[in-house]
Amino acid sequence: MKSTKRLLPLVVSASILALIYWQIDIESLWRALRSVDGPMLVAALLLVAPTLALTGYRLQRLAPSESGIGFLEAVRLTLAASVMNMVFPSKMGDVAKSYFIVKRGALDGASALSLVVFEKSCDMLALIAWCAFGLLVLPKEHWIFWPLAGIVTVGAVLLGALLRSVRVARFVFAWAKRLTPGVVAGRVERLEAAWIAMLRSVWTDRDRARFVGLLSVFLWFVHLVQIWMFLLALHAAVPFVVSLGLTPLAILAGLVPMTFAGIGTRDAALIFFYQPYISAAVGAGLGVLCTLRYVIPALLGLPFFGRYVALLREPSDAASPPEPGPGDA
């Protein structure tokens, strides 16, 4: 049963890709990929480095001071999570890295989970902000405009309230405790305390809160510039502002669960949203290049992932914080 669940996202992604490639001219896709501008592609892929660094820095800034998570450790955790993001849907590998933080001895389970969920929520809220910008680019008469506008609005309101309001957090957790059995309710209660402590820690220092918010928006800007550079590498003449608007909507579609690292749904969304500007074959090529944005960090993260997995296998009382490297102090 478990093996079936693990294979299901891969099957769904493969099925969607098969449908896409069945409908497009495969020869045109290969032609687009063969004619890629090499220097532009390399320049785009090099942006993986600053995005990883900025993501790690955001985690470091959000982490409580007592966690001892320095910049290099935050980057290592980000790279290890990139490996899991290739397996878990909706980038849930970012949430799973809380286990690594716990075994590292930095934080207890509830605090570690609150930290990574808060970070993930900031990231999602920044993406939603760019999606709102994308709705300004998308023609209002397009049938998908209003459903997307509804999703973006509801997502912004809910996430914003959960990240900002202690009262909203208490309300959500109160319902969660009502809907869970006694043993689980106790865990929910501990998570509630950790989440509220996280909110108070962040919003006590408003300058830090604003910085993390702006950093999250800028981080997505770098991601979007990278994808626009992919378009340039494919010799696709798409205006920069248009690309900034349409790409977030496609990425949001790629976060839909039940696919393998967003492959398939993201490719279909890129083809759909960019159809006024590029052919379906070039859109499929863009999907292939976008997948490299997830594959490269995952490959870079394999050594760190192995290290953390080995730490997970150690007995709980043997887990101790590793010696801090340069810059971790």
N, C-alpha and C positions, 0 to 999 in steps of 0.2 A: 504493500500500500504506500509506504514511504517512498520507495523507488519510483512508483507511478507519479506521485506528486512532484518529485524532483524532475522527472522527464517531461511533465506536462508543459512547463514554460518553453522548453526547447522545441517541443512538437508544435506548439502554437506559433512560435517565431518562424520555424521552418515552413509551416503551412502558409503563413502570410507572405513570406519571401517568395515561395514557390508561385503563389498567385500573382504577385507583382511581376516576377520575371516571365511568367507565362503570358502576361498581357503586354509587355513592352518588347521592343526590338533588342534582343540580347547583343546583336552585333554592334548596335549603336552604343550600348553600355560599355562593351569592351573598348570600343573606339574612344569613348570619352575618358576611360581610365588610362588607356595607353597614351593619350595626348596630354596628360596632366602636366602642368608646369612644375617641374621638379623643385627649383629653388623656392617657389611660392609655397609648395606643399611642405617642404622642410621648415620654412619660416613659420607656417601655421602650426605644425606639430611641436615646434620648440616652445610654443605658448603653454604647453602642458606643464612646464616647469614652474612658471609664475602662478598658475592656477593652483597647483599643489601647495606651493609655498604660502599663498594667501589663505587657502583653506586651513592649513595647519596653523597659521597665525591667528585666524579667527577662533579656532578651538582653544588655543593658548589664552587668548584674551577673555574667553568666556569661562574657562576653568577656574574654580575657586583657588585661592592662593595656597591653601593647605594641600591641594592635590599634587603639587610639585611637578605638574606637566609643563615642561619647557618647550621651546619652539621645535627643536629637533625631534623630541618625543611625539609632539603633536603631528608633525609631518609623517613620522613613521606610522602612527596610528591611522592617518589618512590614507597612506599607501596600502596598509593592510586591509582597510575597509574597501579599497578599490578592487581588491581580489574578490571579496564577498559580493560586491555590487555586480560582478559578472554572473552571479548565480541567483541572488535574491532579487525579486521584482521591486520596482519603484525605488531603487537605490536604498533598500533596507539594510544593506551591508553597513551603511553609515551608523545605523542604530545598533547593529550587532556588535560594533566595536566597543560598546559599553562593557562587554564581557572581558575584553582585553584590559580595559582600564581597571576593572575590579581585580583581576588576577595580578596586575602590576602592583597592586597594593595602594593605588592612588586614592580611590574613593570607595565607599560602600556601594552596593548594587543599586539602590534607589537614587543616590546622588549621581552615579555614573550614567544611569539611564536618563535622568532628568537633563543632564548636561548635553548628551548627544541628541536627544529629542528636541531640546531648545535650539541647538545649532542647526539641526535639520529643518526645523520650523522657520528659522530666520532665512535659511537658504530658499525654502519654498515660497515664503512671503516675498522675497526679492524677485523670484521668477514670476510670481503672479503680478508684481508691479510692472515687469517688462511685458507680460501678456496684455496688461491694460494698455500699454503703449502700442502693442501690436494691433489691438482692436481699433485704434485710430487710423492705422494703415489699411486694415481690411475693409473693403467696400461694405457700406451699411446694408445694401440690398442683398448681400450674400446670405443664403439661408442659414449658414452656420454661425452668423454673427451673434444673434440673440442667445442661443444656447451657450456659446462661449462667454458672452457678457455675463450671463447668469452664474456660470461656474466661477468665473474670476471674481465677481462681486461677493458671492457667498464665501468663497475661499479666503478672500482678503478680510472680510468681517470676522469670520470664525477664528482664523489664525491670529489676526491682530488682537482680538479680545483675549485669547488664551495666552498670548505672549505678554500682555500688558496688565491684565486685571486679576488680582488675587480673588476678588469676589466671583468672577466667572470661573476661575480655576476651582474654587471650593464647590460651586454649583455642579460642574462637570464631574468632579470626583465623588460628590454626594450621590449622584445618579449611578456612577460606576460601582460604588459600594453596595447600593441597593440591588443591583443586577448580578452581583457575584456572590458565591457561597462564602461561608464564614472564613475559611483558611485564606482564600484568595483576597477577601475583603481586607484582611490584615495587611497584606502586601500592598494593596491599593492605598491603604491609609499611610503606609510608610512612603509610598511614592508621592502621595499628596503633600506630605510634609517636606520632602526633598524638592518638589516642584515649586512650592511656595517660597522655600528658602532660596531657590535659584532665581525666582522672579525678584525677590527683595534684594539679592546680591547684585543683580544686573541693574535694576532701576534705582538703587541707592546712588550709584555712580552714573548719572545721566550722560556725562560726556562719553563714558565707555559704551553705554547703550546706543547713543547716536553713532559712534564710530563703528560699532559692529553692524548696525543697520546700513550705513553708507558703504562699508566694506563689502557687505553681501551684494548690494546693488552693483558695485564696481566689479566684483568678481564675476557676476553674470555678464557684465559688459565685455570683459575679456573673453569669456566663452563665446559670446556672440560675434566678436571680432574674428575669433579663430574660425568660426564656421563661414563667415563672409570671405575669409581668405581661402577657404576650401572652394568656394564658388569661383573666386578669381583663378585658382589653380585649374579649375575645370573649364576656364575660358567662358564663364557665364556672366553676362553683363547685367547684373542685378544691382540697382542702386543701394548704397550702404544703408540708408534710412529704411528702405523697404525690407532689407535683410534683418535689420534690428527688430523690426516689427513682426515679421512672419516666423522667424526661427523660434522664439519663445513658445509660440502656439504649438509648433511641431514637437518641441521638447516636452511640453506638458502632456501631449498625447502619448509620447514615449514612456511616460511614467505610469501609464495604466498597468495594473498588475496582470499576471498570467502570461508574460512574455519573458524571454531570456535577455536580460540587460536592456530591455526596451527595443531590441532588434525586431523589426517587422512593423510594429505600430509606428515607431518613429520614422522609418523609411517611407511608409505609406503616407504619413502626415506631411513629410517634406515634399513628396511628389504632389500631394493635393494642394498645399498652400502655395507652392511655387509654380503651379501649372501656367499662370499667365506670363511667366518670365522665362522658364526653361522647359525643355522637353522632359518627358517621363524618364527617358534613359539617363539624362544628366541628373535628374532628381534622384534616381536610384544610385547613381555614382556618388552623389553627395551623401546619401545614406551610408554607403560603404566607408567613405572617408570619416564621417561622424562616428562610426563604430570604433575607429582607431583611437578616438578620444577616451574610450573606456578600456580598450585592450592594452594600450601602452602603459597607463598607470597601474593596471593589474599586473602586467609583467614586471614592472619596477617594484611592485609591492610584494612579489612572491617571497623574497628572502625574509622580509619583516613578518609576513603572514606566517611563515614556518616557525619563526622565533616565538610569536605569540601563541600559536597552536601548541608548541612544546610547553609553554608556560601554563596553558590551560590543563595540560595532562598532569602537572605536578599536584601533589596534595595541597589542600588549601593552606595548611600551616607552613608549607614550604615556599609559598608565593611571597616574594619580597620585592620591593621596588628595585629595578636594575640600577646600576651605577649611572649617574647622570653623565651624558656626554657633553662636549663643548657646546655651550649655548643653552643647556638645559637648566642651568642654575637660575 
